[in-house]
Amino acid sequence: MVVAPIKTVNPEKILILGANGMLGHALRKVFPGALLRGHELDITDEEAVYACISDLAPEVVINAAAYTDVDGCEDHVGIASAVNGEGPGYIARACRDAGAVLVHYSTDYVFDGSRQAYVESDPPNPINAYGRSKLLGEQRIIQGMENYRIIRTSWLFGEHGKNFVDTLRDLSTRMDQVKVVHDQFGKPTYTVDLAEKTLDLILCDPGIYHITNDGSCSWFEFAESFIGNAVPCSSAEFPRKAVRPKYSVLNTTKTTPLRHWREALNDYLTGDMI
Ligand SMILES: NC(=O)c1ccc[n+]([C@@H]2O[C@H](COP(=O)([O-])OP(=O)(O)OC[C@H]3O[C@@H](n4cnc5c(N)ncnc54)[C@H](OP(=O)(O)O)[C@@H]3O)[C@@H](O)[C@H]2O)c1
């Protein structure tokens, strides 16, 4: 089946799932008037998902719902698989039957970190439970429908969420020194920039896209750009339940890149929102 590209988007025909999450809040700003569902629509409930999408008959469904606790996924593999893996498959099949485009977010953690950067066509090989569950979600969507946009992104920061920037700013006021790992590299991404770019992608061809702010850094370099008492440490000194990829730098090859993360961070810190 050839999928016809959409030319314009009527906000009232957009349904945002996971609308109360960090990215969900940014999407609400970019798509005022969109239909919203938070966790009250459990995306692991196949019947409820199907009923919601067939009743509302949206033209576009944007799925920002996910189980995002990377360490928690190691202990709760079943929940991770249901929310991040099977749930997106249910959404995809309901979108296919309703004739809706599905926009879904995936992660840099589908890669193993053995290369210094990844393009959209590179083979995924997740090394933790969160990454495996998100890859399953990508696969279920691709199996279930054709008119999807899977957006892999990384290191999100923004309002209304637990994120690295807010956590570190809080810690820096309470501790003399804040240890931050210097040997994991990625691309910080502002939720507002990602939400704005989502609008462009709805109008693009189906497929997988890498969308992040421009510029890569280590977590330490990121931290020292906004707190004065960050000190570098190695991942070995800071063991976590879930192993993280050393490099999870996503390169964007299919669309124009976003602005540099330093500029985006400045807007976030100064409250210069859309
Ligand atoms: N945060 C990052 O650094 C990052 C990096 C790469 C990719 N991503 C991806 O970007 C997307 C958005 O992430 P985010 O940071 O905005 O996540 P978030 O703040 O954790 O928001 C996720 C939302 O999904 C909801 N949710 C969880 N389980 C659900 C279920 N079974 N049914 C319906 N809703 C459910 C959560 O509700 P409750 O709070 O009530 O559980 C929460 O409101 C996700 O796909 C994530 O995998 C995030």
The ligand as an SDF file (V2000), in Angstrom:
LIG
                    3D

 48 52  0  0  0  0  0  0  0  0999 V2000
   13.3040   11.1420   29.0780 N   0  0  0  0  0  0  0  0  0  0  0  0
   14.3140   10.8660   28.2380 C   0  0  0  0  0  0  0  0  0  0  0  0
   15.4850   11.2470   28.4860 O   0  0  0  0  0  0  0  0  0  0  0  0
   14.0540   10.1220   26.9590 C   0  0  0  0  0  0  0  0  0  0  0  0
   15.1470    9.7740   26.1430 C   0  0  0  0  0  0  0  0  0  0  0  0
   14.8950    9.0820   24.9450 C   0  0  0  0  0  0  0  0  0  0  0  0
   13.6120    8.7570   24.5780 C   0  0  0  0  0  0  0  0  0  0  0  0
   12.5760    9.0990   25.3930 N   0  0  0  0  0  0  0  0  0  0  0  0
   11.2280    8.7180   24.9830 C   0  0  0  0  0  0  0  0  0  0  0  0
   10.4490    9.9000   24.8530 O   0  0  0  0  0  0  0  0  0  0  0  0
    9.0830    9.6270   25.1900 C   0  0  0  0  0  0  0  0  0  0  0  0
    8.5960   10.6150   26.2290 C   0  0  0  0  0  0  0  0  0  0  0  0
    9.4030   10.4970   27.4070 O   0  0  0  0  0  0  0  0  0  0  0  0
    9.1700   11.4240   28.6880 P   0  0  0  0  0  0  0  0  0  0  0  0
   10.5160   11.7020   29.2390 O   0  0  0  0  0  0  0  0  0  0  0  0
    8.2310   12.5270   28.3830 O   0  0  0  0  0  0  0  0  0  0  0  0
    8.4780   10.3590   29.6520 O   0  0  0  0  0  0  0  0  0  0  0  0
    7.6420   10.6040   30.9970 P   0  0  0  0  0  0  0  0  0  0  0  0
    7.8170   12.0000   31.4860 O   0  0  0  0  0  0  0  0  0  0  0  0
    7.9970    9.4690   31.8960 O   0  0  0  0  0  0  0  0  0  0  0  0
    6.1490   10.4590   30.4960 O   0  0  0  0  0  0  0  0  0  0  0  0
    5.6050    9.2170   30.1440 C   0  0  0  0  0  0  0  0  0  0  0  0
    4.1430    9.2470   30.4400 C   0  0  0  0  0  0  0  0  0  0  0  0
    3.6050    7.9740   30.1080 O   0  0  0  0  0  0  0  0  0  0  0  0
    2.6660    7.6370   31.1070 C   0  0  0  0  0  0  0  0  0  0  0  0
    2.4650    6.1900   31.1700 N   0  0  0  0  0  0  0  0  0  0  0  0
    3.2440    5.2470   31.7580 C   0  0  0  0  0  0  0  0  0  0  0  0
    2.6960    4.0370   31.6160 N   0  0  0  0  0  0  0  0  0  0  0  0
    1.5400    4.2100   30.9110 C   0  0  0  0  0  0  0  0  0  0  0  0
    0.5240    3.3320   30.4610 C   0  0  0  0  0  0  0  0  0  0  0  0
    0.5630    2.0160   30.6970 N   0  0  0  0  0  0  0  0  0  0  0  0
   -0.5200    3.8530   29.7670 N   0  0  0  0  0  0  0  0  0  0  0  0
   -0.5800    5.1820   29.5270 C   0  0  0  0  0  0  0  0  0  0  0  0
    0.3440    6.0680   29.9500 N   0  0  0  0  0  0  0  0  0  0  0  0
    1.3940    5.5760   30.6330 C   0  0  0  0  0  0  0  0  0  0  0  0
    3.2600    8.1740   32.3830 C   0  0  0  0  0  0  0  0  0  0  0  0
    2.2390    8.3000   33.3440 O   0  0  0  0  0  0  0  0  0  0  0  0
    2.5790    8.1120   34.9130 P   0  0  0  0  0  0  0  0  0  0  0  0
    3.5840    9.1880   35.2400 O   0  0  0  0  0  0  0  0  0  0  0  0
    1.2510    8.2780   35.5520 O   0  0  0  0  0  0  0  0  0  0  0  0
    3.1490    6.7240   35.0330 O   0  0  0  0  0  0  0  0  0  0  0  0
    3.8210    9.5130   31.9150 C   0  0  0  0  0  0  0  0  0  0  0  0
    2.8610   10.5420   32.0230 O   0  0  0  0  0  0  0  0  0  0  0  0
    9.0630    8.1650   25.6430 C   0  0  0  0  0  0  0  0  0  0  0  0
    8.6900    7.3490   24.5600 O   0  0  0  0  0  0  0  0  0  0  0  0
   10.5040    7.8740   26.0120 C   0  0  0  0  0  0  0  0  0  0  0  0
   10.8170    6.5020   25.8870 O   0  0  0  0  0  0  0  0  0  0  0  0
   12.7620    9.7610   26.5750 C   0  0  0  0  0  0  0  0  0  0  0  0
  1  2  1  0
  2  3  2  0
  2  4  1  0
  4  5  1  0
  4 48  2  0
  5  6  2  0
  6  7  1  0
  7  8  2  0
  8  9  1  0
  8 48  1  0
  9 10  1  0
  9 46  1  0
 10 11  1  0
 11 12  1  0
 11 44  1  0
 12 13  1  0
 13 14  1  0
 14 15  2  0
 14 16  1  0
 14 17  1  0
 17 18  1  0
 18 19  2  0
 18 20  1  0
 18 21  1  0
 21 22  1  0
 22 23  1  0
 23 24  1  0
 23 42  1  0
 24 25  1  0
 25 26  1  0
 25 36  1  0
 26 27  1  0
 26 35  1  0
 27 28  2  0
 28 29  1  0
 29 30  1  0
 29 35  2  0
 30 31  1  0
 30 32  2  0
 32 33  1  0
 33 34  2  0
 34 35  1  0
 36 37  1  0
 36 42  1  0
 37 38  1  0
 38 39  2  0
 38 40  1  0
 38 41  1  0
 42 43  1  0
 44 45  1  0
 44 46  1  0
 46 47  1  0
M  CHG  2   8   1  16  -1
M  END
$$$$
